[in-house]
């Protein structure tokens, strides 16, 4: 597995020639290499959680006609100006309009039409009086309504085009589609919705100590738990994992396995083998590549983007282009793997689906306990959010400092960002928390 | 569509004989009728977002052996007590242990073993010194390590069983499985995960004015946008929608359609037809049922649970058991349909998957603007959450008072709960906000 070393920066820099980049710079390089995937159409009822691939516009005014907001009588407000329970206005009923039905008669002075919720308000009427403020009657041998309250013009009527005008934008490219979008797109007749395809991501776990999950434990060995975790993280980003199993710490096997899958996927994620150990094959593979240069006119098909990031956990997290394919080499340590995914893989996967702001959503919260001593790296500490009765959000740090701890991975709502520097953060300090994209 | 009337309570009560229950009572009745679905096994990499159907326990101690936290030398701390860069301790190297490899030699006084991250720490050693604080050497013709810093006992060693003891609980029944859980379950060899099945939910839209989404608009008609919205909401709850199309406002057709699908699904959701209009077929169907009675010893296979809820929007929201199947009859008004789903259908679907606290997650936020005047009903106002730089959460109300407005459905993060009473809520008031379960 060979995960994180992560101490004694300058020594590592000197000895292993790995220069740390800031998280923001690492993100910039990964996003620049990410591109977007192709688009496809999905049935409207399956669009939730997908990202729109082009702007959609209103195909009609909405509402498409003046619409009754509730059950009652469509009237001319002026006819009801003096109406009250003791002095109701008596209006001849000229029509009854169901939702979906057509108004046959116009409402003229002294008349009304019975309308159901959602029905088109007949020509001439400018208000709807709710049924509960009316009574049925007969006047002059004809059906009539007693209106017991004065109506304001426009009351309980949604005018045509109140919400949308024909051609106005309904949803933007890259938007994550919610159930509310499904309602909007249905309204405007989008039975098939253009969305970005789900990026396909190959997942490899490297490390000679790794067993498949279904295997019995053997001395000194552990099961590959990162592949399933990364698969679940990939799905949360709307992408599709392609599980490629485990690889031993052998350069040739690794190189061959990545090359074999490369053309069939949009990104490759590996876990493990990125540290400074004697058997860190992924690190070895990346050492063989040309380094990133901000001054090169065009990116080389194969190049190292970075092999050290100024963050903890996950400082050996690396990224490269291999034959034009983005490869993210995450730490084998579960906690560091998780942080590397959230900071680098997740934004890349969202960007590939057109997300115009693919970084994790950041909120401000107050720390509910001290976070240790200073660190030369920015730290990303798993935290549980707690919403106080006072409207304040608190971040409760979980298992600080133990990046190998797995139990807290399942509980975390976010990553509290503790700035680098000589001091840690104190209880009550406001800190940025990156939200993990979760369904709860 | 015939959606919400929702005004003049006592009049409706008197005239239409529909007695409003409080939201909490409506939820209680629906949850009591919900039950749980059967369970099934899914592959580990597909468990994210599902709910566990039985407790899972640690199948071994974790870590399973004393584990090196980083690359370096396993030593006896006592041997390094006086070590410093200028006065390193010289220890004979007796072994090299890769992650996954076996330690062949014990570390005795005056010796050390080279260990990689994740390797088993050899017998006798009680600390690991990071590689960066060491140097290679030769002593007495044999390979040796110069240790340049004093080690604390236990340093950089995760003792066996530090995180989990064999048999201790790892995840509880009903828990929503996250990527972190996938890592944990993989660690303990759960290649197949027991989860509750996805409840199957039939979705009908009722209303003679409704056109299929793919149809061109006709005068007075609108497209069925609720079915797609409800389908997306159902999926967000981990359940599977079964779209059954639209039905006219005709009692016989409605009754027949529900009966036909009933045995194949776990729940039925209808939209529309629940109000007091002349063509509200769903309301008519429910009127024919025996009423809920808290004193009846056993629930009847068919009974009305409620047909009016003290909430706005969505007061005509109704629920029933029909031949033993839970039927939720939501308003046809998109906004009211949405609120009815979040308050009643979503908790029921989560409970059916074993969620021990299936109500929506409620947080406290500060209102960023006034919310109008009083209401005899509790109001659920769509809101966007905003996290201030001061650690305070603000709820920005969206499109207050327009339950038909669809644009804000796509934007809302939560429903702000405005208590019933003679006054509304003011800017700066703390209010409860029910979080919509979203992936962002």
HADDOCK unambig.tbl for C-alpha pairs under 7 A between the chains (distance, minus, plus):
assign (segid A and resid 1 and name CA) (segid B and resid 99 and name CA) 6.45 0.50 0.50
assign (segid A and resid 1 and name CA) (segid B and resid 118 and name CA) 6.35 0.50 0.50
assign (segid A and resid 2 and name CA) (segid B and resid 99 and name CA) 6.93 0.50 0.50
assign (segid A and resid 2 and name CA) (segid B and resid 116 and name CA) 6.35 0.50 0.50
assign (segid A and resid 2 and name CA) (segid B and resid 117 and name CA) 4.61 0.50 0.50
assign (segid A and resid 2 and name CA) (segid B and resid 118 and name CA) 6.17 0.50 0.50
assign (segid A and resid 3 and name CA) (segid B and resid 117 and name CA) 5.94 0.50 0.50
assign (segid A and resid 4 and name CA) (segid B and resid 70 and name CA) 6.44 0.50 0.50
assign (segid A and resid 5 and name CA) (segid B and resid 70 and name CA) 5.33 0.50 0.50
assign (segid A and resid 5 and name CA) (segid B and resid 71 and name CA) 6.51 0.50 0.50
assign (segid A and resid 11 and name CA) (segid B and resid 132 and name CA) 6.50 0.50 0.50
assign (segid A and resid 12 and name CA) (segid B and resid 132 and name CA) 6.93 0.50 0.50
assign (segid A and resid 44 and name CA) (segid B and resid 228 and name CA) 6.32 0.50 0.50
assign (segid A and resid 45 and name CA) (segid B and resid 228 and name CA) 4.48 0.50 0.50
assign (segid A and resid 45 and name CA) (segid B and resid 231 and name CA) 5.82 0.50 0.50
assign (segid A and resid 45 and name CA) (segid B and resid 232 and name CA) 6.28 0.50 0.50
assign (segid A and resid 46 and name CA) (segid B and resid 232 and name CA) 6.85 0.50 0.50
assign (segid A and resid 48 and name CA) (segid B and resid 232 and name CA) 5.39 0.50 0.50
assign (segid A and resid 70 and name CA) (segid B and resid 4 and name CA) 6.40 0.50 0.50
assign (segid A and resid 70 and name CA) (segid B and resid 5 and name CA) 5.34 0.50 0.50
assign (segid A and resid 71 and name CA) (segid B and resid 5 and name CA) 6.42 0.50 0.50
assign (segid A and resid 71 and name CA) (segid B and resid 277 and name CA) 5.85 0.50 0.50
assign (segid A and resid 99 and name CA) (segid B and resid 1 and name CA) 6.27 0.50 0.50
assign (segid A and resid 99 and name CA) (segid B and resid 2 and name CA) 6.87 0.50 0.50
assign (segid A and resid 99 and name CA) (segid B and resid 208 and name CA) 6.96 0.50 0.50
assign (segid A and resid 99 and name CA) (segid B and resid 209 and name CA) 5.35 0.50 0.50
assign (segid A and resid 100 and name CA) (segid B and resid 208 and name CA) 5.95 0.50 0.50
assign (segid A and resid 100 and name CA) (segid B and resid 209 and name CA) 3.39 0.50 0.50
assign (segid A and resid 100 and name CA) (segid B and resid 220 and name CA) 4.79 0.50 0.50
assign (segid A and resid 100 and name CA) (segid B and resid 221 and name CA) 4.54 0.50 0.50
assign (segid A and resid 101 and name CA) (segid B and resid 209 and name CA) 6.92 0.50 0.50
assign (segid A and resid 101 and name CA) (segid B and resid 220 and name CA) 5.83 0.50 0.50
assign (segid A and resid 102 and name CA) (segid B and resid 220 and name CA) 5.87 0.50 0.50
assign (segid A and resid 116 and name CA) (segid B and resid 2 and name CA) 6.25 0.50 0.50
assign (segid A and resid 116 and name CA) (segid B and resid 277 and name CA) 5.85 0.50 0.50
assign (segid A and resid 117 and name CA) (segid B and resid 1 and name CA) 6.88 0.50 0.50
assign (segid A and resid 117 and name CA) (segid B and resid 2 and name CA) 4.58 0.50 0.50
assign (segid A and resid 117 and name CA) (segid B and resid 3 and name CA) 5.88 0.50 0.50
assign (segid A and resid 118 and name CA) (segid B and resid 1 and name CA) 6.23 0.50 0.50
assign (segid A and resid 118 and name CA) (segid B and resid 2 and name CA) 6.19 0.50 0.50
assign (segid A and resid 119 and name CA) (segid B and resid 220 and name CA) 6.71 0.50 0.50
assign (segid A and resid 120 and name CA) (segid B and resid 220 and name CA) 5.61 0.50 0.50
assign (segid A and resid 132 and name CA) (segid B and resid 8 and name CA) 6.91 0.50 0.50
assign (segid A and resid 132 and name CA) (segid B and resid 11 and name CA) 6.52 0.50 0.50
assign (segid A and resid 132 and name CA) (segid B and resid 12 and name CA) 7.00 0.50 0.50
assign (segid A and resid 163 and name CA) (segid B and resid 405 and name CA) 6.98 0.50 0.50
assign (segid A and resid 178 and name CA) (segid B and resid 410 and name CA) 5.93 0.50 0.50
assign (segid A and resid 179 and name CA) (segid B and resid 229 and name CA) 4.61 0.50 0.50
assign (segid A and resid 179 and name CA) (segid B and resid 232 and name CA) 4.97 0.50 0.50
assign (segid A and resid 179 and name CA) (segid B and resid 233 and name CA) 5.71 0.50 0.50
assign (segid A and resid 179 and name CA) (segid B and resid 410 and name CA) 6.81 0.50 0.50
assign (segid A and resid 180 and name CA) (segid B and resid 229 and name CA) 6.21 0.50 0.50
assign (segid A and resid 180 and name CA) (segid B and resid 406 and name CA) 6.98 0.50 0.50
assign (segid A and resid 180 and name CA) (segid B and resid 409 and name CA) 4.50 0.50 0.50
assign (segid A and resid 180 and name CA) (segid B and resid 410 and name CA) 3.92 0.50 0.50
assign (segid A and resid 181 and name CA) (segid B and resid 410 and name CA) 5.08 0.50 0.50
assign (segid A and resid 182 and name CA) (segid B and resid 228 and name CA) 5.60 0.50 0.50
assign (segid A and resid 182 and name CA) (segid B and resid 229 and name CA) 4.97 0.50 0.50
assign (segid A and resid 183 and name CA) (segid B and resid 225 and name CA) 4.59 0.50 0.50
assign (segid A and resid 183 and name CA) (segid B and resid 226 and name CA) 5.86 0.50 0.50
assign (segid A and resid 183 and name CA) (segid B and resid 228 and name CA) 6.27 0.50 0.50
assign (segid A and resid 183 and name CA) (segid B and resid 229 and name CA) 4.93 0.50 0.50
assign (segid A and resid 184 and name CA) (segid B and resid 225 and name CA) 6.95 0.50 0.50
assign (segid A and resid 184 and name CA) (segid B and resid 406 and name CA) 6.46 0.50 0.50
assign (segid A and resid 186 and name CA) (segid B and resid 213 and name CA) 5.47 0.50 0.50
assign (segid A and resid 186 and name CA) (segid B and resid 223 and name CA) 6.70 0.50 0.50
assign (segid A and resid 186 and name CA) (segid B and resid 224 and name CA) 6.67 0.50 0.50
assign (segid A and resid 186 and name CA) (segid B and resid 225 and name CA) 4.47 0.50 0.50
assign (segid A and resid 186 and name CA) (segid B and resid 228 and name CA) 6.90 0.50 0.50
assign (segid A and resid 187 and name CA) (segid B and resid 223 and name CA) 5.43 0.50 0.50
assign (segid A and resid 187 and name CA) (segid B and resid 224 and name CA) 6.84 0.50 0.50
assign (segid A and resid 187 and name CA) (segid B and resid 225 and name CA) 5.22 0.50 0.50
assign (segid A and resid 189 and name CA) (segid B and resid 213 and name CA) 4.86 0.50 0.50
assign (segid A and resid 189 and name CA) (segid B and resid 214 and name CA) 5.42 0.50 0.50
assign (segid A and resid 190 and name CA) (segid B and resid 213 and name CA) 6.79 0.50 0.50
assign (segid A and resid 190 and name CA) (segid B and resid 214 and name CA) 6.90 0.50 0.50
assign (segid A and resid 191 and name CA) (segid B and resid 213 and name CA) 5.64 0.50 0.50
assign (segid A and resid 191 and name CA) (segid B and resid 214 and name CA) 5.37 0.50 0.50
assign (segid A and resid 208 and name CA) (segid B and resid 99 and name CA) 6.95 0.50 0.50
assign (segid A and resid 208 and name CA) (segid B and resid 100 and name CA) 5.94 0.50 0.50
assign (segid A and resid 209 and name CA) (segid B and resid 99 and name CA) 5.36 0.50 0.50
assign (segid A and resid 209 and name CA) (segid B and resid 100 and name CA) 3.42 0.50 0.50
assign (segid A and resid 209 and name CA) (segid B and resid 101 and name CA) 6.93 0.50 0.50
assign (segid A and resid 213 and name CA) (segid B and resid 186 and name CA) 5.48 0.50 0.50
assign (segid A and resid 213 and name CA) (segid B and resid 189 and name CA) 4.87 0.50 0.50
assign (segid A and resid 213 and name CA) (segid B and resid 190 and name CA) 6.79 0.50 0.50
assign (segid A and resid 213 and name CA) (segid B and resid 191 and name CA) 5.65 0.50 0.50
assign (segid A and resid 214 and name CA) (segid B and resid 189 and name CA) 5.43 0.50 0.50
assign (segid A and resid 214 and name CA) (segid B and resid 190 and name CA) 6.90 0.50 0.50
assign (segid A and resid 214 and name CA) (segid B and resid 191 and name CA) 5.36 0.50 0.50
assign (segid A and resid 220 and name CA) (segid B and resid 100 and name CA) 4.81 0.50 0.50
assign (segid A and resid 220 and name CA) (segid B and resid 101 and name CA) 5.85 0.50 0.50
assign (segid A and resid 220 and name CA) (segid B and resid 102 and name CA) 5.93 0.50 0.50
assign (segid A and resid 220 and name CA) (segid B and resid 119 and name CA) 6.71 0.50 0.50
assign (segid A and resid 220 and name CA) (segid B and resid 120 and name CA) 5.62 0.50 0.50
assign (segid A and resid 221 and name CA) (segid B and resid 100 and name CA) 4.57 0.50 0.50
assign (segid A and resid 223 and name CA) (segid B and resid 186 and name CA) 6.70 0.50 0.50
assign (segid A and resid 223 and name CA) (segid B and resid 187 and name CA) 5.43 0.50 0.50
assign (segid A and resid 224 and name CA) (segid B and resid 186 and name CA) 6.67 0.50 0.50
assign (segid A and resid 224 and name CA) (segid B and resid 187 and name CA) 6.84 0.50 0.50
assign (segid A and resid 225 and name CA) (segid B and resid 183 and name CA) 4.59 0.50 0.50
assign (segid A and resid 225 and name CA) (segid B and resid 184 and name CA) 6.94 0.50 0.50
assign (segid A and resid 225 and name CA) (segid B and resid 186 and name CA) 4.47 0.50 0.50
assign (segid A and resid 225 and name CA) (segid B and resid 187 and name CA) 5.23 0.50 0.50
assign (segid A and resid 226 and name CA) (segid B and resid 183 and name CA) 5.86 0.50 0.50
assign (segid A and resid 228 and name CA) (segid B and resid 44 and name CA) 6.30 0.50 0.50
assign (segid A and resid 228 and name CA) (segid B and resid 45 and name CA) 4.48 0.50 0.50
assign (segid A and resid 228 and name CA) (segid B and resid 182 and name CA) 5.59 0.50 0.50
assign (segid A and resid 228 and name CA) (segid B and resid 183 and name CA) 6.26 0.50 0.50
assign (segid A and resid 228 and name CA) (segid B and resid 186 and name CA) 6.89 0.50 0.50
assign (segid A and resid 229 and name CA) (segid B and resid 179 and name CA) 4.61 0.50 0.50
assign (segid A and resid 229 and name CA) (segid B and resid 180 and name CA) 6.20 0.50 0.50
assign (segid A and resid 229 and name CA) (segid B and resid 182 and name CA) 4.98 0.50 0.50
assign (segid A and resid 229 and name CA) (segid B and resid 183 and name CA) 4.92 0.50 0.50
assign (segid A and resid 230 and name CA) (segid B and resid 179 and name CA) 7.00 0.50 0.50
assign (segid A and resid 231 and name CA) (segid B and resid 45 and name CA) 5.80 0.50 0.50
assign (segid A and resid 232 and name CA) (segid B and resid 45 and name CA) 6.28 0.50 0.50
assign (segid A and resid 232 and name CA) (segid B and resid 46 and name CA) 6.86 0.50 0.50
assign (segid A and resid 232 and name CA) (segid B and resid 48 and name CA) 5.40 0.50 0.50
assign (segid A and resid 232 and name CA) (segid B and resid 179 and name CA) 4.97 0.50 0.50
assign (segid A and resid 233 and name CA) (segid B and resid 179 and name CA) 5.70 0.50 0.50
assign (segid A and resid 277 and name CA) (segid B and resid 71 and name CA) 5.84 0.50 0.50
assign (segid A and resid 277 and name CA) (segid B and resid 116 and name CA) 5.84 0.50 0.50
assign (segid A and resid 363 and name CA) (segid B and resid 387 and name CA) 5.74 0.50 0.50
assign (segid A and resid 364 and name CA) (segid B and resid 387 and name CA) 6.31 0.50 0.50
assign (segid A and resid 364 and name CA) (segid B and resid 388 and name CA) 6.62 0.50 0.50
assign (segid A and resid 364 and name CA) (segid B and resid 389 and name CA) 5.74 0.50 0.50
assign (segid A and resid 364 and name CA) (segid B and resid 390 and name CA) 6.97 0.50 0.50
assign (segid A and resid 364 and name CA) (segid B and resid 391 and name CA) 5.07 0.50 0.50
assign (segid A and resid 365 and name CA) (segid B and resid 391 and name CA) 4.44 0.50 0.50
assign (segid A and resid 366 and name CA) (segid B and resid 391 and name CA) 5.82 0.50 0.50
assign (segid A and resid 387 and name CA) (segid B and resid 363 and name CA) 5.74 0.50 0.50
assign (segid A and resid 387 and name CA) (segid B and resid 364 and name CA) 6.31 0.50 0.50
assign (segid A and resid 388 and name CA) (segid B and resid 364 and name CA) 6.64 0.50 0.50
assign (segid A and resid 389 and name CA) (segid B and resid 364 and name CA) 5.74 0.50 0.50
assign (segid A and resid 390 and name CA) (segid B and resid 364 and name CA) 6.97 0.50 0.50
assign (segid A and resid 391 and name CA) (segid B and resid 364 and name CA) 5.06 0.50 0.50
assign (segid A and resid 391 and name CA) (segid B and resid 365 and name CA) 4.45 0.50 0.50
assign (segid A and resid 391 and name CA) (segid B and resid 366 and name CA) 5.82 0.50 0.50
assign (segid A and resid 391 and name CA) (segid B and resid 392 and name CA) 5.50 0.50 0.50
assign (segid A and resid 391 and name CA) (segid B and resid 393 and name CA) 5.66 0.50 0.50
assign (segid A and resid 391 and name CA) (segid B and resid 430 and name CA) 6.44 0.50 0.50
assign (segid A and resid 392 and name CA) (segid B and resid 391 and name CA) 5.51 0.50 0.50
assign (segid A and resid 392 and name CA) (segid B and resid 392 and name CA) 4.36 0.50 0.50
assign (segid A and resid 392 and name CA) (segid B and resid 393 and name CA) 6.13 0.50 0.50
assign (segid A and resid 393 and name CA) (segid B and resid 391 and name CA) 5.67 0.50 0.50
assign (segid A and resid 393 and name CA) (segid B and resid 392 and name CA) 6.13 0.50 0.50
assign (segid A and resid 393 and name CA) (segid B and resid 393 and name CA) 6.75 0.50 0.50
assign (segid A and resid 405 and name CA) (segid B and resid 163 and name CA) 6.99 0.50 0.50
assign (segid A and resid 406 and name CA) (segid B and resid 180 and name CA) 7.00 0.50 0.50
assign (segid A and resid 406 and name CA) (segid B and resid 184 and name CA) 6.47 0.50 0.50
assign (segid A and resid 409 and name CA) (segid B and resid 180 and name CA) 4.50 0.50 0.50
assign (segid A and resid 410 and name CA) (segid B and resid 178 and name CA) 5.93 0.50 0.50
assign (segid A and resid 410 and name CA) (segid B and resid 179 and name CA) 6.81 0.50 0.50
assign (segid A and resid 410 and name CA) (segid B and resid 180 and name CA) 3.92 0.50 0.50
assign (segid A and resid 410 and name CA) (segid B and resid 181 and name CA) 5.08 0.50 0.50
assign (segid A and resid 430 and name CA) (segid B and resid 391 and name CA) 6.45 0.50 0.50
assign (segid A and resid 437 and name CA) (segid B and resid 439 and name CA) 5.38 0.50 0.50
assign (segid A and resid 437 and name CA) (segid B and resid 440 and name CA) 5.43 0.50 0.50
assign (segid A and resid 438 and name CA) (segid B and resid 439 and name CA) 5.15 0.50 0.50
assign (segid A and resid 438 and name CA) (segid B and resid 440 and name CA) 6.97 0.50 0.50
assign (segid A and resid 439 and name CA) (segid B and resid 437 and name CA) 5.39 0.50 0.50
assign (segid A and resid 439 and name CA) (segid B and resid 438 and name CA) 5.14 0.50 0.50
assign (segid A and resid 439 and name CA) (segid B and resid 439 and name CA) 4.78 0.50 0.50
assign (segid A and resid 440 and name CA) (segid B and resid 437 and name CA) 5.38 0.50 0.50
assign (segid A and resid 440 and name CA) (segid B and resid 438 and name CA) 6.93 0.50 0.50
